[in-house]
Amino acid sequence: MGTPRLPYDHIASFKGLVRCYIRRSRYRSGCDRGFSQVSETYPLGSQLLHVLFVIDTWGLIGGTERHASVVVPALIARGQKITVLCREDHQPGFATADVIELPSLAGSSLSSDERIELLKRIRECAPDVILLSALRNVDAAAVLLEAAPVVRYVHDHTLFCPGLNKYREDGECCTDPMGMVCLKSYWLTEGCICFKKKGHENRFFDPLKEVGAKLQELEIGRGATSVLTNSHYMRRELLKVGFLPEQTSVLYYFTRSNTAEQPQDRLPTETERFLAEGEGPVIFTPTRLTLPDKGVDYLLTALGQIQRPFKAIIAGSGPAEDWLRQKSIDEGVGDRVHFTGWMNSAGIETLYARADVVVCPSVWDEPFGLVGIEAMAHGKPVVAFRVGGIPEWLDDGETGYLVERKDVGAMSEAIERLCANPDIARKMGARGRTVVAERFPRKDHVDALERALTHAAGTIIRSKAPI
């Protein structure tokens, strides 16, 4: 089939403009082959596969890695052979799998020698199919298309947003597809959180190159045989930038939270002391401490409006931690809010179990919001802003409360309502546990993933670029 083109004139014309300013990848012809020479399929039936699982960091860092920590063992348990290709191997012990660690994947490009080495290692591995979870290196992504059919799981906005999270500097979510609008925002307004004038020496050519490189990355991404993502919200975003409807599908996350596979752990002494000494129900938020996307500042303002006793625990670390600690004091809740710092998954499990209410205060368009179904698996009601993919798992009034983005008054009222009515909270929590079992089962996720991998593995690339 021919290379599908972006059905947006403003993007197409923009691409013609930026070609004058960006370095064209020497792998472009290889990428085009990846699109055009996938031409015939054959059924594999129940044949087991050798899957090359590609991720930037093989370890436990964030949601992408947590997904890997459950998906890879699940595939291995079904008899699939998995080899991991990563930039950095933290040796997490998720599963028994061969690991290929290539530090050269750290950048956005590869030298000629690095390209040869990568392609050689993949060819030696001889996978039937590649499952691409996360990869920073655009040139490496192009090499993958030359080596084997690719199934890509898109976890977030980074593939199609130069600002990385579709969140503007003025605090509003971006709903436009990537293209000229990104440059207009950069040049005529404050830009986006991660795409703005600060940090650029040349404020004309630098943004052109950056957006042009993102468009190139997007074109390579569209060469995947199948593209999976975690919510209908994210699928709509992919369709906006030219992915084909028949190429994309939603594959919801699942969780092993509150199962024997995810043990609990003892809490730090300081956290235990806080829980023992404070009064009232426990409000729990596990999150990265960044601003403004994760919305912890809005949560602290909402907590400051609650009149009844409570104990709030915020688990996570990040560059905004000191500012947020001071914010809690400024809001008058410094003695009722405890910041744990970074905590491992076993500690997080313990805090879910000890919590009465879980709050997800993100104000950006969360692609999914994995903490929500983790909390629901523990039978806890959730309060969250109505953003991104969150409404796909949080049923307002049934498993918790959805409030409009940044409405701290409504968030405060929802939290206080649950704290004041433990019977309602328990009923919502029980319903949430049922929703997780019915709507987000592990078996459905792994079944659908295996079908996508099997279908892609049956796709023949007629000729491959020489090593």
C-alpha positions, 0 to 999 in steps of 0.5 A, a space after each residue: 500500500 502507498 504511504 498514507 498522507 496527512 489529510 490536513 492542508 495546513 500540515 502538508 504545506 507546513 512540511 514543505 516549508 520546514 524541509 528548507 530548515 531541517 536535516 532530512 534523515 538519511 533513513 528516509 528512503 528506508 522509512 518509505 520502504 517500511 510504509 510501501 513494501 508491507 504488502 501481503 499477509 498470511 495467518 499464523 494461527 496459534 504460532 508462538 512469536 519472538 517479540 522484540 520489546 522496545 522501551 527507553 528504560 527497562 525499569 520502574 519509573 512511570 506509567 509506561 514502565 509500569 505497563 511494561 512490568 505487567 505486559 512482558 511477564 504476561 506475554 512470557 507466561 503465554 509462551 511468547 519469547 521476549 527480547 528487550 531492547 532499551 537505552 538503559 537496563 535497570 535490571 528490574 527483575 520484571 521477567 526472565 528476558 534477554 536484554 539488549 542495552 544500547 546507550 546510543 539510543 539516548 539521543 534523537 539520531 544515530 551515527 552511521 556506525 550506530 545505525 549499523 550496530 543497531 540493525 545488526 543486533 536486531 537481525 541477530 535477534 531475528 524477531 517475528 515482530 517488534 512491540 514499540 513501547 517508548 523510544 526517544 531516538 527517531 533514527 532508531 525508530 526508522 531502523 525498526 521499520 526496516 527490520 521487522 513489522 512494528 506494533 506501536 503502543 502510544 502511551 502519551 502525546 510525545 509522538 505528536 506534540 513538540 510541547 510533549 503534553 498538549 498543554 499551553 503556557 497560559 494553562 489551557 489544554 491544546 486541542 489543535 493537531 501539530 503543525 503551523 499552529 504550534 509555530 503561531 503559538 510559539 511566535 505570537 503567544 507564550 507557547 507551550 509548557 515544553 515548547 517556548 522561547 526560553 532555551 532557544 538561541 535562535 527563535 526563528 530557526 530553532 522552533 522550525 527545526 524542532 517542529 520539523 523534527 517532530 513531523 518527521 518522527 510522526 511520519 515514521 510513527 505512521 509506518 507502524 503496521 498497527 498502532 494501539 493506544 490507551 483511551 478513545 481520547 488518545 485515538 481521536 488525537 492520533 486521527 487528528 494527525 493523520 493515522 488511519 482509522 483502520 490502523 489504530 485501536 484502543 487497548 485499555 490498560 489493566 492493573 495488577 494492583 491489589 492482587 498477590 502479584 503486587 505485594 504491599 510494603 511497610 511504610 516509612 516511619 515518618 509516614 506511619 507516624 503521620 497516619 497514627 497522629 492525625 485525625 479524620 479520613 485519609 486522602 491519598 494522591 500518588 503523582 509526579 510533583 511537576 507543575 502545572 500539569 499534575 495539578 497538585 497545587 489545585 488539590 492543595 487549594 481544594 484541601 484548604 477549603 475542607 472544614 472537617 478533619 482529614 489526613 492527606 498523603 501525597 506520594 511522589 517526587 519531582 522538581 516542584 516538591 519544595 514549592 508545593 510543600 510551601 504551598 500547603 503551608 500557605 493554604 493552611 494545611 501544612 500540618 494535615 498534608 504529608 509528602 512522602 517523596 518517591 515511593 516504590 510500588 509496594 509502598 504505594 499499594 500499602 497507601 491505597 489500602 490505607 486510604 479512604 479517598 483517592 484524588 487524581 488532580 491532573 489539569 492536563 489531558 491525561 491520556 488515561 490515568 492509571 492511578 484511577 483503576 489502581 485505586 478502584 481495584 482497591 475499592 476506593 472512590 476517586 475524585 478527578 477533574 474531567 480531562 483527557 481519558 479519565 472519564 473513560 474509567 471514572 463514572 461520575 456519581 457511581 465510582 467517584 466524582 468528576 468535576 470540571 477542570 480547575 474547579 477547586 470548589 467543586 473538587 473540595 466539595 466532592 472530597 468532603 462529601 466522601 469524607 463525610 459519608 463513609 457508607 457512600 464512599 464504600 459503596 462507590 469503592 465497591 462499584 469501582 472494583 467491579 468496573 475494573 474487573 469487568 471493563 479492564 481485565 488483564 485477559 482482554 488486554 493480553 488477548 488483544 495485544 497478542 492478536 495485534 502482534 500475530 497479525 503484524 508478524 504475518 505481514 511481510 516486508 518484501 525487501 530489507 535495507 542492507 546492513 
